[in-house]
Amino acid sequence: MKRSRATQLSLFEAAAVAPVQIAQPKPVAPPKPKPPKQPNYVAGHRERLRARFLVGGAEPLPDYELLELLLFRCLKNGDVKPTAHRLLEEFDDFNRVLSAPIERLKKVKGIGPEIALDLKLIEAATHRMSQGKVLKRPVISSWNALLEHCRVTMSHRETEMFRILFLDRKNVLIADEIQGKGTVDHVPVYPREVIKRALDLNASALILVHNHPSGDPTPSTADIDMTETIQRACELVGITLHDHLIIGKSTEVSFKSEGYL
């Protein structure tokens, strides 16, 4: 069937009548923000700090720089100085950073589980090293090392800890054991358990040690009473209680030296 001329449209006419599709411009993505500019000291800072440590050791380094060196191991890039300062603001000094509970460490901005674990491993290594200087050695000839071991392991703790040093007949340290952990101002001590463990180890003498997180090693009435109770229990089974040491932040008290024993 043929259409009339009026109804027939040429290709050009049809194109003119058809609606024109106008291409919409594609949205342009905004430029990516530039990473924040690092402080001037960051460039080469890690190499310089490591070189200073290799030449002069840890002694001349402030606490925050020693912490930076440790943080470099887990935080491979970026500036770790703010994280080191946050740790010191939270825990006061280098030793308290290492002795802080792992859950508290992880609450500090920039400290994840891996870094917190690293810090606790370093603490454990220092404790093991100090213990190695006194274990299996006569207490009399290594008394200063023994005091230093107690300071390293206990003086910076936030809660009380009670430990016992077990000695043989020659006053050689045969065991160093933690017997209890407590709160900021109390640790439970059970004389029966103390004596039982001493008999298990065939110990002939004991030295009791606990810390005061307040930093003041002055014995409390409860400390004195507990010591007297353990002393009486020791006498019943023929064990000598040589001393009870209370470790403060910067000094310690010996019950024997102070006349309590």
GROMACS elastic network, one bead per residue, 0.5 to 0.9 nm:
[ bonds ]
;  ai    aj funct       b0    kb
    3     6     6  0.80526   500
    3     7     6  0.62188   500
    3     8     6  0.63933   500
    4     7     6  0.53772   500
    4     8     6  0.63138   500
    5     8     6  0.51088   500
    5     9     6  0.79399   500
    6     9     6  0.77022   500
    9    12     6  0.78429   500
    9    13     6  0.56726   500
    9    14     6  0.58910   500
   10    13     6  0.50419   500
   10    14     6  0.60677   500
   10    15     6  0.84440   500
   11    14     6  0.50781   500
   11    15     6  0.60856   500
   11    16     6  0.85797   500
   12    15     6  0.50963   500
   12    16     6  0.62403   500
   12    17     6  0.87548   500
   13    16     6  0.50095   500
   13    17     6  0.62835   500
   13    18     6  0.86934   500
   14    17     6  0.50948   500
   14    18     6  0.60522   500
   15    18     6  0.52203   500
   15    19     6  0.81979   500
   15    20     6  0.87490   500
   16    19     6  0.79173   500
   16    20     6  0.86106   500
   17    20     6  0.87777   500
   23    26     6  0.88461   500
   24    27     6  0.88977   500
   25    28     6  0.86605   500
   28    31     6  0.88457   500
   29    32     6  0.84709   500
   30    33     6  0.87244   500
   31    34     6  0.87595   500
   33    36     6  0.87182   500
   34    37     6  0.82322   500
   35    38     6  0.86381   500
   37    40     6  0.87512   500
   38    41     6  0.81429   500
   38    42     6  0.64556   500
   38    43     6  0.81637   500
   38    78     6  0.79372   500
   38    79     6  0.75753   500
   39    42     6  0.57351   500
   39    43     6  0.80915   500
   39    79     6  0.83014   500
   40    43     6  0.64491   500
   41    44     6  0.75470   500
   41    45     6  0.60861   500
   42    46     6  0.75926   500
   42    78     6  0.76927   500
   42    79     6  0.63374   500
   43    46     6  0.79931   500
   44    47     6  0.54626   500
   44    48     6  0.62462   500
   44    49     6  0.87051   500
   45    48     6  0.51283   500
   45    49     6  0.60650   500
   45    50     6  0.85266   500
   45    79     6  0.89463   500
   46    49     6  0.52186   500
   46    50     6  0.61060   500
   46    51     6  0.85014   500
   46    68     6  0.86436   500
   46    69     6  0.78792   500
   46    72     6  0.77511   500
   47    50     6  0.52024   500
   47    51     6  0.60803   500
   47    52     6  0.86480   500
   48    51     6  0.50991   500
   48    52     6  0.62345   500
   48    53     6  0.87295   500
   49    52     6  0.50952   500
   49    53     6  0.63086   500
   49    54     6  0.87198   500
   49    65     6  0.77226   500
   49    68     6  0.87428   500
   49    69     6  0.75259   500
   50    53     6  0.51104   500
   50    54     6  0.62330   500
   50    55     6  0.86927   500
   50    69     6  0.71798   500
   51    54     6  0.50943   500
   51    55     6  0.62003   500
   51    56     6  0.85201   500
   52    55     6  0.52312   500
   52    56     6  0.58581   500
   52    57     6  0.72643   500
   52    58     6  0.87562   500
   52    61     6  0.84922   500
   53    56     6  0.53547   500
   53    58     6  0.59279   500
   53    59     6  0.87701   500
   53    60     6  0.85318   500
   53    61     6  0.76997   500
   53    66     6  0.87237   500
   53    69     6  0.88606   500
   54    57     6  0.57088   500
   54    58     6  0.85765   500
   56    59     6  0.72858   500
   56    60     6  0.69346   500
   56    61     6  0.86444   500
   57    60     6  0.71098   500
   57    61     6  0.78621   500
   58    61     6  0.53996   500
   58    62     6  0.83317   500
   58    66     6  0.70172   500
   59    62     6  0.80425   500
   61    64     6  0.80287   500
   61    65     6  0.60255   500
   61    66     6  0.62510   500
   62    65     6  0.55632   500
   62    66     6  0.65161   500
   62    67     6  0.88432   500
   63    66     6  0.52257   500
   63    67     6  0.62444   500
   63    68     6  0.86597   500
   63    84     6  0.85247   500
   63    88     6  0.80306   500
   63    93     6  0.68382   500
   63    94     6  0.55618   500
   64    67     6  0.50584   500
   64    68     6  0.61753   500
   64    69     6  0.88417   500
   64    81     6  0.72392   500
   64    84     6  0.53908   500
   64    85     6  0.60990   500
   64    87     6  0.85490   500
   64    88     6  0.72382   500
   64    93     6  0.87091   500
   64    94     6  0.77289   500
   65    69     6  0.63807   500
   65    70     6  0.87912   500
   65    81     6  0.76325   500
   65    84     6  0.76331   500
   66    69     6  0.52332   500
   66    70     6  0.66435   500
   66    71     6  0.88316   500
   66    84     6  0.87485   500
   66    94     6  0.81917   500
   67    70     6  0.51057   500
   67    71     6  0.61458   500
   67    72     6  0.86683   500
   67    80     6  0.89514   500
   67    81     6  0.84797   500
   67    83     6  0.89177   500
   67    84     6  0.57325   500
   67    85     6  0.87481   500
   67    87     6  0.86630   500
   67    94     6  0.74173   500
   68    72     6  0.61277   500
   68    80     6  0.61051   500
   68    81     6  0.61608   500
   68    83     6  0.81918   500
   68    84     6  0.59600   500
   69    72     6  0.52928   500
   69    73     6  0.73616   500
   70    73     6  0.58558   500
   70    74     6  0.79196   500
   70   115     6  0.87145   500
   70   118     6  0.82824   500
   70   119     6  0.79445   500
   71    74     6  0.57174   500
   71    75     6  0.58917   500
   71    76     6  0.84239   500
   71    80     6  0.68078   500
   71    83     6  0.85144   500
   71    84     6  0.78456   500
   71   115     6  0.70834   500
   71   118     6  0.88813   500
   71   119     6  0.89725   500
   72    75     6  0.51195   500
   72    76     6  0.57959   500
   72    77     6  0.78582   500
   72    80     6  0.73841   500
   73    76     6  0.64788   500
   73   115     6  0.84785   500
   73   118     6  0.88988   500
   74    77     6  0.89764   500
   74   114     6  0.72480   500
   74   115     6  0.62174   500
   74   118     6  0.84757   500
   75    78     6  0.73896   500
   75    79     6  0.87275   500
   75    80     6  0.74121   500
   75   115     6  0.83635   500
   77    80     6  0.83440   500
   79    82     6  0.71780   500
   79    83     6  0.82935   500
   80    83     6  0.52725   500
   80    84     6  0.63560   500
   80    85     6  0.88261   500
   80   110     6  0.85738   500
   81    84     6  0.50777   500
   81    85     6  0.62879   500
   81    86     6  0.86831   500
   82    85     6  0.51077   500
   82    86     6  0.61818   500
   82    87     6  0.87497   500
   82   110     6  0.89214   500
   83    86     6  0.50360   500
   83    87     6  0.63477   500
   83    88     6  0.88254   500
   83   108     6  0.81350   500
   83   109     6  0.70224   500
   83   110     6  0.59707   500
   83   111     6  0.76358   500
   84    87     6  0.52329   500
   84    88     6  0.65090   500
   84    89     6  0.87662   500
   85    88     6  0.51151   500
   85    89     6  0.60995   500
   85    90     6  0.86046   500
   86    89     6  0.50205   500
   86    90     6  0.62003   500
   86    91     6  0.86419   500
   86   108     6  0.70491   500
   86   109     6  0.75561   500
   86   110     6  0.88541   500
   87    90     6  0.52065   500
   87    91     6  0.60799   500
   87    92     6  0.78022   500
   87    93     6  0.83536   500
   87    94     6  0.85524   500
   87    97     6  0.66140   500
   87   105     6  0.79090   500
   87   108     6  0.68099   500
   87   109     6  0.87444   500
   87   111     6  0.88340   500
   88    91     6  0.51453   500
   88    93     6  0.54739   500
   88    94     6  0.69495   500
   88    96     6  0.84974   500
   88    97     6  0.70159   500
   89    92     6  0.56330   500
   89    93     6  0.81874   500
   90    93     6  0.88003   500
   90    97     6  0.82562   500
   90   108     6  0.78908   500
   91    94     6  0.78941   500
   91    95     6  0.86476   500
   91    96     6  0.55998   500
   91    97     6  0.55269   500
   91   100     6  0.74766   500
   92    95     6  0.85713   500
   92    96     6  0.66619   500
   92    97     6  0.75719   500
   93    96     6  0.54702   500
   93    97     6  0.63542   500
   94    97     6  0.51371   500
   94    98     6  0.65830   500
   94    99     6  0.88514   500
   95    98     6  0.53015   500
   95    99     6  0.62671   500
   95   100     6  0.85889   500
   95   123     6  0.86103   500
   95   152     6  0.85065   500
   95   156     6  0.63638   500
   95   157     6  0.89819   500
   96   100     6  0.57973   500
   96   156     6  0.53673   500
   96   157     6  0.69436   500
   96   158     6  0.81960   500
   97   100     6  0.53145   500
   97   101     6  0.87908   500
   97   105     6  0.77868   500
   97   119     6  0.79783   500
   97   156     6  0.89734   500
   98   101     6  0.84238   500
   98   105     6  0.89908   500
   98   116     6  0.89857   500
   98   119     6  0.56685   500
   98   120     6  0.61123   500
   98   121     6  0.88550   500
   98   122     6  0.73790   500
   98   123     6  0.55561   500
   98   156     6  0.89356   500
   99   102     6  0.86134   500
   99   119     6  0.85509   500
   99   120     6  0.73069   500
   99   123     6  0.66538   500
   99   153     6  0.84548   500
   99   154     6  0.87627   500
   99   156     6  0.65308   500
   99   157     6  0.60042   500
   99   158     6  0.80898   500
  100   103     6  0.83895   500
  100   104     6  0.67006   500
  100   105     6  0.65841   500
  100   120     6  0.83291   500
  100   156     6  0.85594   500
  100   157     6  0.71946   500
  100   158     6  0.73449   500
  101   104     6  0.54211   500
  101   105     6  0.64388   500
  101   106     6  0.89529   500
  101   120     6  0.84196   500
  101   158     6  0.87075   500
  102   105     6  0.50197   500
  102   106     6  0.63461   500
  102   107     6  0.89291   500
  102   113     6  0.83122   500
  102   116     6  0.59252   500
  102   117     6  0.72040   500
  102   119     6  0.85545   500
  102   120     6  0.71620   500
  103   106     6  0.52432   500
  103   107     6  0.66811   500
  103   113     6  0.88244   500
  103   116     6  0.82378   500
  104   107     6  0.52681   500
  104   108     6  0.71510   500
  105   108     6  0.56629   500
  105   109     6  0.89905   500
  105   111     6  0.66629   500
  105   112     6  0.82079   500
  105   113     6  0.86387   500
  105   115     6  0.87704   500
  105   116     6  0.59111   500
  105   119     6  0.89209   500
  106   109     6  0.76740   500
  106   110     6  0.82206   500
  106   111     6  0.52763   500
  106   112     6  0.54852   500
  106   113     6  0.62662   500
  106   115     6  0.83116   500
  106   116     6  0.61668   500
  107   110     6  0.85850   500
  107   111     6  0.71196   500
  107   112     6  0.82272   500
  108   111     6  0.56154   500
  108   112     6  0.83590   500
  109   112     6  0.82252   500
  110   115     6  0.89139   500
  111   114     6  0.79445   500
  111   115     6  0.58492   500
  111   116     6  0.63806   500
  112   115     6  0.55313   500
  112   116     6  0.61982   500
  112   117     6  0.86362   500
  113   116     6  0.51220   500
  113   117     6  0.60572   500
  113   118     6  0.86120   500
  114   117     6  0.51724   500
  114   118     6  0.62645   500
  114   119     6  0.88337   500
  115   118     6  0.50046   500
  115   119     6  0.63349   500
  115   120     6  0.87735   500
  116   119     6  0.52367   500
  116   120     6  0.64081   500
  116   121     6  0.87270   500
  117   120     6  0.51567   500
  117   121     6  0.61414   500
  117   122     6  0.86734   500
  118   121     6  0.50900   500
  118   122     6  0.63080   500
  118   123     6  0.87385   500
  119   122     6  0.51797   500
  119   123     6  0.63723   500
  119   124     6  0.87836   500
  120   124     6  0.61916   500
  120   125     6  0.86079   500
  121   124     6  0.50136   500
  121   125     6  0.61581   500
  121   126     6  0.87319   500
  122   125     6  0.50436   500
  122   126     6  0.63386   500
  122   127     6  0.87199   500
  123   126     6  0.52699   500
  123   127     6  0.63362   500
  123   128     6  0.87140   500
  123   153     6  0.86541   500
  124   127     6  0.51280   500
  124   128     6  0.61635   500
  124   129     6  0.86430   500
  125   128     6  0.51030   500
  125   129     6  0.61854   500
  125   130     6  0.87287   500
  126   129     6  0.51051   500
  126   130     6  0.62597   500
  126   131     6  0.85719   500
  126   152     6  0.78231   500
  126   153     6  0.83767   500
  127   130     6  0.52604   500
  127   131     6  0.60925   500
  127   132     6  0.85757   500
  127   149     6  0.74120   500
  127   152     6  0.68157   500
  127   153     6  0.59079   500
  128   131     6  0.51032   500
  128   132     6  0.61459   500
  128   133     6  0.89864   500
  129   132     6  0.51340   500
  129   133     6  0.68494   500
  129   149     6  0.88298   500
  130   133     6  0.54461   500
  130   134     6  0.72941   500
  130   145     6  0.77586   500
  130   146     6  0.83224   500
  130   148     6  0.75434   500
  130   149     6  0.51197   500
  130   150     6  0.86491   500
  130   152     6  0.74510   500
  130   153     6  0.83826   500
  131   134     6  0.55702   500
  131   135     6  0.59616   500
  131   145     6  0.88537   500
  131   146     6  0.80896   500
  131   149     6  0.61329   500
  131   150     6  0.88731   500
  131   176     6  0.80604   500
  132   135     6  0.55026   500
  132   136     6  0.83657   500
  133   136     6  0.86769   500
  133   137     6  0.79565   500
  133   142     6  0.80897   500
  133   145     6  0.66333   500
  133   146     6  0.78885   500
  133   149     6  0.81440   500
  134   137     6  0.54912   500
  134   138     6  0.77806   500
  134   139     6  0.73885   500
  134   142     6  0.64163   500
  134   143     6  0.83685   500
  134   145     6  0.64027   500
  134   146     6  0.59102   500
  134   149     6  0.78490   500
  134   172     6  0.88860   500
  134   173     6  0.70137   500
  135   138     6  0.83989   500
  135   139     6  0.88874   500
  135   146     6  0.89344   500
  135   172     6  0.78209   500
  135   173     6  0.53659   500
  135   174     6  0.63686   500
  135   175     6  0.69751   500
  135   176     6  0.75652   500
  136   139     6  0.89667   500
  136   172     6  0.57781   500
  136   173     6  0.51137   500
  136   174     6  0.55024   500
  136   175     6  0.80159   500
  137   140     6  0.88170   500
  137   141     6  0.79018   500
  137   142     6  0.70997   500
  137   171     6  0.82143   500
  137   172     6  0.50293   500
  137   173     6  0.57235   500
  137   174     6  0.80425   500
  138   141     6  0.57573   500
  138   142     6  0.64059   500
  138   143     6  0.84709   500
  138   167     6  0.85171   500
  138   170     6  0.71050   500
  138   171     6  0.54594   500
  138   173     6  0.62413   500
  139   142     6  0.51408   500
  139   143     6  0.54761   500
  139   145     6  0.89280   500
  139   146     6  0.73090   500
  139   167     6  0.81738   500
  139   171     6  0.59292   500
  139   172     6  0.58380   500
  139   173     6  0.63605   500
  140   143     6  0.54100   500
  140   144     6  0.89312   500
  140   171     6  0.75246   500
  140   172     6  0.85617   500
  141   144     6  0.82746   500
  141   145     6  0.89375   500
  142   145     6  0.52703   500
  142   146     6  0.61402   500
  142   147     6  0.88033   500
  143   147     6  0.62613   500
  143   148     6  0.86104   500
  144   147     6  0.51364   500
  144   148     6  0.61956   500
  144   149     6  0.85922   500
  145   149     6  0.60904   500
  145   150     6  0.86734   500
  146   149     6  0.50399   500
  146   150     6  0.63555   500
  146   151     6  0.87040   500
  147   150     6  0.51242   500
  147   151     6  0.62392   500
  147   152     6  0.86687   500
  147   245     6  0.88586   500
  147   247     6  0.89227   500
  147   252     6  0.85225   500
  148   152     6  0.60733   500
  148   153     6  0.85823   500
  149   152     6  0.51721   500
  149   153     6  0.61918   500
  149   154     6  0.84181   500
  150   153     6  0.53277   500
  150   154     6  0.57726   500
  150   155     6  0.73477   500
  150   209     6  0.77469   500
  150   210     6  0.87372   500
  150   211     6  0.89097   500
  150   245     6  0.88641   500
  150   247     6  0.72204   500
  151   154     6  0.53622   500
  151   156     6  0.79272   500
  151   211     6  0.89457   500
  151   247     6  0.65857   500
  151   248     6  0.80185   500
  151   249     6  0.78712   500
  151   250     6  0.82149   500
  151   251     6  0.83451   500
  151   252     6  0.84064   500
  152   155     6  0.63520   500
  152   156     6  0.77224   500
  153   156     6  0.76301   500
  153   157     6  0.79970   500
  154   157     6  0.55948   500
  154   160     6  0.83572   500
  154   161     6  0.72885   500
  154   210     6  0.76111   500
  154   211     6  0.60499   500
  154   212     6  0.87378   500
  154   213     6  0.87177   500
  154   247     6  0.68766   500
  154   248     6  0.83215   500
  154   249     6  0.85938   500
  155   158     6  0.88575   500
  155   211     6  0.64235   500
  155   212     6  0.76986   500
  155   213     6  0.72532   500
  155   215     6  0.76266   500
  155   247     6  0.58351   500
  155   248     6  0.55852   500
  155   250     6  0.74158   500
  155   251     6  0.86038   500
  156   159     6  0.89567   500
  156   211     6  0.88476   500
  156   213     6  0.70917   500
  156   215     6  0.84756   500
  156   248     6  0.83135   500
  156   249     6  0.63083   500
  157   160     6  0.71186   500
  157   161     6  0.81227   500
  157   211     6  0.79026   500
  157   212     6  0.84587   500
  157   213     6  0.60935   500
  157   249     6  0.89444   500
  158   183     6  0.81912   500
  158   184     6  0.63126   500
  158   212     6  0.86821   500
  158   213     6  0.53660   500
  158   214     6  0.82747   500
  159   181     6  0.73426   500
  159   182     6  0.60851   500
  159   185     6  0.70372   500
  159   186     6  0.80271   500
  159   187     6  0.84075   500
  159   211     6  0.81281   500
  159   212     6  0.77402   500
  159   213     6  0.58084   500
  160   180     6  0.84651   500
  160   181     6  0.59845   500
  160   182     6  0.51640   500
  160   183     6  0.57547   500
  160   184     6  0.57657   500
  160   185     6  0.63570   500
  160   186     6  0.61311   500
  160   187     6  0.57282   500
  160   210     6  0.67995   500
  160   211     6  0.55354   500
  160   212     6  0.61034   500
  160   213     6  0.63116   500
  161   178     6  0.73133   500
  161   179     6  0.78608   500
  161   180     6  0.58398   500
  161   182     6  0.61854   500
  161   183     6  0.85065   500
  161   186     6  0.85717   500
  161   187     6  0.63785   500
  161   209     6  0.82386   500
  161   210     6  0.54605   500
  161   211     6  0.60407   500
  161   212     6  0.84707   500
  162   177     6  0.87922   500
  162   178     6  0.60054   500
  162   179     6  0.56220   500
  162   180     6  0.50997   500
  162   181     6  0.63680   500
  162   182     6  0.82961   500
  162   187     6  0.67799   500
  162   188     6  0.82045   500
  162   189     6  0.75145   500
  162   208     6  0.75404   500
  162   209     6  0.58981   500
  162   211     6  0.72648   500
  163   176     6  0.72204   500
  163   177     6  0.55319   500
  163   179     6  0.51581   500
  163   180     6  0.69108   500
  163   181     6  0.89441   500
  163   207     6  0.86451   500
  163   208     6  0.62520   500
  163   209     6  0.52600   500
  163   210     6  0.61901   500
  164   175     6  0.80795   500
  164   176     6  0.60248   500
  164   177     6  0.55529   500
  164   178     6  0.64740   500
  164   179     6  0.68229   500
  164   194     6  0.81005   500
  164   206     6  0.67287   500
  164   207     6  0.58798   500
  164   209     6  0.60815   500
  164   210     6  0.86365   500
  165   173     6  0.67078   500
  165   174     6  0.77657   500
  165   175     6  0.59525   500
  165   177     6  0.66599   500
  165   178     6  0.89770   500
  165   205     6  0.84790   500
  165   206     6  0.56679   500
  165   207     6  0.50225   500
  165   208     6  0.64083   500
  165   209     6  0.77147   500
  166   171     6  0.86433   500
  166   172     6  0.83125   500
  166   173     6  0.58427   500
  166   174     6  0.57238   500
  166   175     6  0.51267   500
  166   176     6  0.64206   500
  166   177     6  0.82335   500
  166   198     6  0.68766   500
  166   201     6  0.78719   500
  166   202     6  0.89122   500
  166   203     6  0.57825   500
  166   204     6  0.76541   500
  166   205     6  0.61894   500
  166   207     6  0.67489   500
  166   208     6  0.88955   500
  167   170     6  0.75338   500
  167   172     6  0.52213   500
  167   174     6  0.54903   500
  167   175     6  0.72303   500
  167   202     6  0.88678   500
  167   203     6  0.54760   500
  167   204     6  0.59292   500
  167   205     6  0.50371   500
  167   206     6  0.59582   500
  167   207     6  0.80370   500
  168   171     6  0.51323   500
  168   172     6  0.54804   500
  168   173     6  0.67652   500
  168   174     6  0.65517   500
  168   201     6  0.89696   500
  168   202     6  0.74171   500
  168   203     6  0.50446   500
  168   205     6  0.64488   500
  168   206     6  0.89059   500
  169   172     6  0.73894   500
  169   203     6  0.74968   500
  169   204     6  0.54001   500
  169   205     6  0.73987   500
  170   173     6  0.89069   500
  170   204     6  0.86412   500
  171   174     6  0.86685   500
  171   204     6  0.79815   500
  171   205     6  0.72682   500
  173   176     6  0.74845   500
  174   201     6  0.82519   500
  174   203     6  0.78596   500
  175   201     6  0.81293   500
  175   203     6  0.89194   500
  178   181     6  0.78646   500
  179   189     6  0.77474   500
  179   193     6  0.87042   500
  179   194     6  0.79720   500
  180   187     6  0.65094   500
  180   188     6  0.65289   500
  180   189     6  0.68839   500
  181   186     6  0.86081   500
  181   187     6  0.57572   500
  181   188     6  0.74722   500
  182   185     6  0.76232   500
  182   186     6  0.55527   500
  182   188     6  0.65473   500
  183   186     6  0.52366   500
  183   187     6  0.62860   500
  184   187     6  0.83981   500
  184   212     6  0.78434   500
  184   213     6  0.62043   500
  184   214     6  0.78477   500
  185   212     6  0.70321   500
  185   213     6  0.72528   500
  185   214     6  0.80347   500
  186   212     6  0.87972   500
  187   210     6  0.86472   500
  189   193     6  0.82395   500
  189   194     6  0.80747   500
  189   226     6  0.77850   500
  190   193     6  0.54429   500
  190   194     6  0.64423   500
  190   195     6  0.89840   500
  190   226     6  0.89401   500
  190   230     6  0.85929   500
  191   195     6  0.62713   500
  191   196     6  0.85336   500
  191   226     6  0.81904   500
  191   229     6  0.71288   500
  191   230     6  0.53816   500
  191   233     6  0.70692   500
  191   234     6  0.89083   500
  192   195     6  0.53183   500
  192   196     6  0.61091   500
  192   197     6  0.86689   500
  192   230     6  0.83713   500
  192   233     6  0.78327   500
  193   197     6  0.60994   500
  193   198     6  0.85255   500
  194   197     6  0.54209   500
  194   198     6  0.63052   500
  194   199     6  0.88276   500
  194   230     6  0.78618   500
  195   198     6  0.50385   500
  195   199     6  0.62158   500
  195   200     6  0.85882   500
  195   230     6  0.81373   500
  195   233     6  0.72052   500
  195   234     6  0.67726   500
  195   237     6  0.82079   500
  195   239     6  0.85638   500
  196   199     6  0.52541   500
  196   200     6  0.62186   500
  196   201     6  0.88101   500
  197   201     6  0.63211   500
  197   202     6  0.85430   500
  197   203     6  0.86303   500
  198   201     6  0.52472   500
  198   202     6  0.60631   500
  198   203     6  0.51729   500
  198   204     6  0.77743   500
  198   205     6  0.81789   500
  198   206     6  0.79204   500
  198   239     6  0.83306   500
  199   203     6  0.61774   500
  199   204     6  0.84780   500
  199   237     6  0.87371   500
  199   239     6  0.89242   500
  200   203     6  0.77732   500
  203   206     6  0.74919   500
  203   239     6  0.74785   500
  204   238     6  0.76058   500
  204   239     6  0.51503   500
  204   240     6  0.63986   500
  204   241     6  0.89347   500
  205   234     6  0.86245   500
  205   238     6  0.88279   500
  205   239     6  0.52768   500
  205   241     6  0.56666   500
  205   242     6  0.65833   500
  206   234     6  0.88732   500
  206   239     6  0.75044   500
  206   240     6  0.63223   500
  206   242     6  0.59103   500
  206   243     6  0.73347   500
  206   244     6  0.87408   500
  207   240     6  0.89010   500
  207   241     6  0.61660   500
  207   242     6  0.55505   500
  207   244     6  0.56922   500
  207   245     6  0.75361   500
  208   227     6  0.84101   500
  208   241     6  0.79709   500
  208   242     6  0.83134   500
  208   243     6  0.62970   500
  208   245     6  0.61589   500
  208   246     6  0.85265   500
  209   243     6  0.83852   500
  209   244     6  0.56042   500
  209   246     6  0.59012   500
  209   247     6  0.74131   500
  210   244     6  0.80134   500
  210   245     6  0.65054   500
  210   246     6  0.51874   500
  210   247     6  0.62148   500
  211   214     6  0.88403   500
  211   215     6  0.82577   500
  211   217     6  0.72951   500
  211   245     6  0.81951   500
  211   246     6  0.52948   500
  211   248     6  0.60361   500
  211   249     6  0.85819   500
  211   252     6  0.87004   500
  212   215     6  0.56791   500
  212   216     6  0.62934   500
  212   217     6  0.58404   500
  212   218     6  0.84717   500
  212   246     6  0.69134   500
  212   247     6  0.61990   500
  212   248     6  0.54772   500
  212   249     6  0.78667   500
  213   216     6  0.77052   500
  213   217     6  0.87914   500
  213   247     6  0.86111   500
  213   248     6  0.69071   500
  213   249     6  0.73703   500
  214   217     6  0.81407   500
  214   248     6  0.73779   500
  214   249     6  0.77141   500
  215   247     6  0.78610   500
  215   250     6  0.71580   500
  215   251     6  0.82312   500
  216   219     6  0.87261   500
  216   246     6  0.89740   500
  216   247     6  0.81627   500
  216   248     6  0.52299   500
  216   249     6  0.70910   500
  216   250     6  0.85778   500
  216   251     6  0.81100   500
  216   252     6  0.83460   500
  217   220     6  0.88880   500
  217   245     6  0.88015   500
  217   246     6  0.54354   500
  217   247     6  0.57269   500
  217   249     6  0.80432   500
  217   251     6  0.71944   500
  217   252     6  0.57058   500
  217   253     6  0.59217   500
  218   246     6  0.75920   500
  218   248     6  0.83977   500
  218   252     6  0.83653   500
  218   253     6  0.68379   500
  219   222     6  0.79881   500
  219   223     6  0.57217   500
  219   224     6  0.66310   500
  219   246     6  0.72525   500
  219   253     6  0.78171   500
  219   255     6  0.84428   500
  220   223     6  0.50254   500
  220   224     6  0.64331   500
  220   225     6  0.86958   500
  221   224     6  0.51803   500
  221   225     6  0.61603   500
  221   226     6  0.85494   500
  222   225     6  0.51146   500
  222   226     6  0.59990   500
  222   227     6  0.85085   500
  223   226     6  0.52602   500
  223   227     6  0.61998   500
  223   228     6  0.87423   500
  224   227     6  0.51792   500
  224   228     6  0.62839   500
  224   229     6  0.87107   500
  224   255     6  0.86659   500
  224   260     6  0.75258   500
  225   228     6  0.51991   500
  225   229     6  0.62560   500
  225   230     6  0.87759   500
  226   229     6  0.51208   500
  226   230     6  0.63135   500
  226   231     6  0.85968   500
  227   230     6  0.52059   500
  227   231     6  0.60632   500
  227   232     6  0.87024   500
  227   244     6  0.73361   500
  227   255     6  0.89625   500
  227   260     6  0.87605   500
  227   261     6  0.86221   500
  228   232     6  0.62547   500
  228   233     6  0.86556   500
  228   260     6  0.86645   500
  228   261     6  0.82759   500
  229   232     6  0.53375   500
  229   233     6  0.63676   500
  229   234     6  0.87384   500
  230   233     6  0.50117   500
  230   234     6  0.60960   500
  230   235     6  0.86566   500
  230   241     6  0.81251   500
  231   234     6  0.50579   500
  231   235     6  0.62788   500
  231   236     6  0.88708   500
  231   239     6  0.86907   500
  231   240     6  0.78086   500
  231   241     6  0.60418   500
  231   261     6  0.86110   500
  232   235     6  0.51548   500
  232   236     6  0.65518   500
  233   236     6  0.53339   500
  233   237     6  0.70063   500
  233   238     6  0.89531   500
  233   239     6  0.85247   500
  234   237     6  0.55240   500
  234   238     6  0.61111   500
  234   240     6  0.62877   500
  234   241     6  0.67902   500
  235   238     6  0.50653   500
  235   239     6  0.58483   500
  235   240     6  0.68604   500
  235   241     6  0.83603   500
  236   239     6  0.77477   500
  241   244     6  0.80060   500
  241   261     6  0.83721   500
  242   256     6  0.74501   500
  242   261     6  0.79766   500
  243   254     6  0.66304   500
  243   255     6  0.59199   500
  243   256     6  0.54774   500
  243   257     6  0.86006   500
  243   261     6  0.70006   500
  244   253     6  0.82114   500
  244   254     6  0.59527   500
  244   255     6  0.52953   500
  244   256     6  0.71864   500
  244   261     6  0.83568   500
  245   252     6  0.67417   500
  245   253     6  0.56613   500
  245   255     6  0.63934   500
  245   256     6  0.86302   500
  246   251     6  0.87866   500
  246   252     6  0.54789   500
  246   253     6  0.51798   500
  246   254     6  0.67045   500
  246   255     6  0.81607   500
  247   250     6  0.80799   500
  247   251     6  0.64872   500
  247   253     6  0.67177   500
  248   251     6  0.52429   500
  248   252     6  0.53406   500
  248   253     6  0.80321   500
  249   252     6  0.79925   500
  253   256     6  0.88484   500
  253   257     6  0.78316   500
  253   258     6  0.75188   500
  254   257     6  0.52029   500
  254   258     6  0.61404   500
  254   259     6  0.85838   500
  254   260     6  0.85378   500
  255   258     6  0.50915   500
  255   259     6  0.60852   500
  255   261     6  0.58195   500
  256   259     6  0.52417   500
  256   260     6  0.58240   500
  257   260     6  0.77239   500
  257   261     6  0.80611   500
  258   261     6  0.78880   500
